[in-house]
């Protein structure tokens, strides 16, 4: 429930603006998605409409509405938090695609940040 309130407060404090094609193109570049200028223009229009719709939702009085996690009434399932893998390091690293040659126990991953 705390995260729902945080999200609602976040949305309530946002100042919405019209999304421009430069912002869309820059975001696409950062996400490494190739889009044309026409696609960027259409996405800018669509995103502006989405932000306008969110702004309209912020105007709705939801003071007496109880936050929910599902459209149907249900109890959250929980289980005891306990270790079940019994420290099977060799079994876990058996599936590692790229192990160091000196047999140290860690995963190597591709470089993400240039």
PyMOL commands that set and color helices and strands:
alter all, ss='L'
color gray80, all
select helices_A, chain A and resi 2-13+21-30+37-58+89-93
alter helices_A, ss='H'
color red, helices_A
deselect
rebuild
show_as cartoon
